[in-house]
Amino acid sequence: MELGIRGRRAVITGASGGIGRAIAGALAAEGVDVALIARSSDLLAQAATKITDETGVRAIAIPADLRDIEAIQSAAKTAQEQLGQIDILVNSAGAIPASSLESLSDEALHSAWSLKLSGYVRMSRALLPEMRTRGWGRIVNIIGLGGKNPSAGHMYGSAANAALMNFTGALALEVATEGVLVNAINPGMIKSERILEMAQKWADDAGMPLEELMDKQTAALPMHRMGTLEEVADVATFLCSERCTYVHGAIIPVAGAMGVTL
Ligand SMILES: NC(=O)c1ccc[n+]([C@@H]2O[C@H](COP(=O)([O-])OP(=O)(O)OC[C@H]3O[C@@H](n4cnc5c(N)ncnc54)[C@H](OP(=O)(O)O)[C@@H]3O)[C@@H](O)[C@H]2O)c1
């Protein structure tokens, strides 16, 4: 399928690893110039070089801590200055630890929500005005299935995800006649560094070796396997594309029927 986005320009947050990195690679493979944002400057620089070598697009690394509003505004400006007007935003930078009511300090909670909740909202506010002016844009928020399923062990992540699902729908309504499509993906269990870190915490809490916990968790999944980064990236790339025209305000699970609801 020709996706029609060759020459477009995208900002991807959380692009030093995991889902964000995979989406940056998938968009670049479609001919999209990409700005990769996260904190780890070495990983970002390596990823940008590899993407350019493999696809020939312009790929730039913008190190930034997205818990900070000034860092967000500055990163957005750098992307616009170096790539040109930004057509596509993928928000994927998130790192809310597995947590119950008392297990996160107030400072850690503020930090977690500053990144995953405020970070997505602020980056949208920084880049959407230009998309609206030109009448074309795509925003994809990588959220998390937990937003639909309250979980005592992932309380603050699930709460942020529920808020982001609502924000995604509301923003889609606000721009519905302006040529900008806003959608979200809810990953289920996707094999990334982050899921392995969370699994380690659950294994420690349960006093169980990590491998045993992973085997148990995988066996409990409807498809008896976790998803891959590429499986999320493929759906995201379609949502960012010219072929996506009437999917708007959607929250799409990429979760292998995990938590399936009508
Ligand atoms: N994997 C799953 O199964 C799953 C399930 C549900 C939801 N999700 C969501 O999907 C998104 C991506 O998750 P992932 O699995 O790809 O996680 P990951 O592999 O840990 O990647 C997270 C990305 O966020 C960046 N990041 C973390 N703190 C940051 C900060 N303060 N400022 C800027 N960037 C920061 C990390 O880079 P640096 O450390 O270099 O900053 C990294 O690039 C997250 O929002 C997560 O909640 C994932």
The ligand as an ORCA input file, in Angstrom:
! r2SCAN-3c Opt
* xyz 0 1
  N       5.718     -1.721     26.012
  C       4.474     -1.922     26.364
  O       3.990     -3.057     26.469
  C       3.570     -0.751     26.643
  C       2.288     -1.034     27.112
  C       1.425      0.015     27.357
  C       1.840      1.320     27.130
  N       3.100      1.572     26.681
  C       3.472      2.962     26.475
  O       4.180      3.118     25.265
  C       5.116      4.196     25.393
  C       6.483      3.687     24.971
  O       6.827      2.617     25.830
  P       8.038      1.627     25.502
  O       7.595      0.281     25.902
  O       8.550      1.878     24.148
  O       9.086      2.148     26.606
  P      10.697      2.313     26.548
  O      11.292      1.245     25.717
  O      11.120      2.421     27.975
  O      10.866      3.726     25.841
  C      10.464      4.893     26.523
  C      11.039      6.083     25.802
  O      10.707      7.261     26.562
  C      11.899      8.030     26.730
  N      11.850      8.806     27.956
  C      11.787      8.359     29.226
  N      11.838      9.393     30.096
  C      11.939     10.526     29.339
  C      12.043     11.923     29.638
  N      12.010     12.363     30.900
  N      12.134     12.798     28.618
  C      12.166     12.366     27.326
  N      12.059     11.070     26.976
  C      11.957     10.158     27.974
  C      13.015      6.989     26.779
  O      14.258      7.540     26.414
  P      15.350      8.157     27.411
  O      15.457      7.243     28.568
  O      16.544      8.216     26.527
  O      14.863      9.521     27.775
  C      12.547      6.034     25.691
  O      12.935      6.534     24.434
  C       5.070      4.662     26.841
  O       4.284      5.808     26.942
  C       4.408      3.495     27.553
  O       3.705      3.881     28.693
  C       3.980      0.559     26.436
*
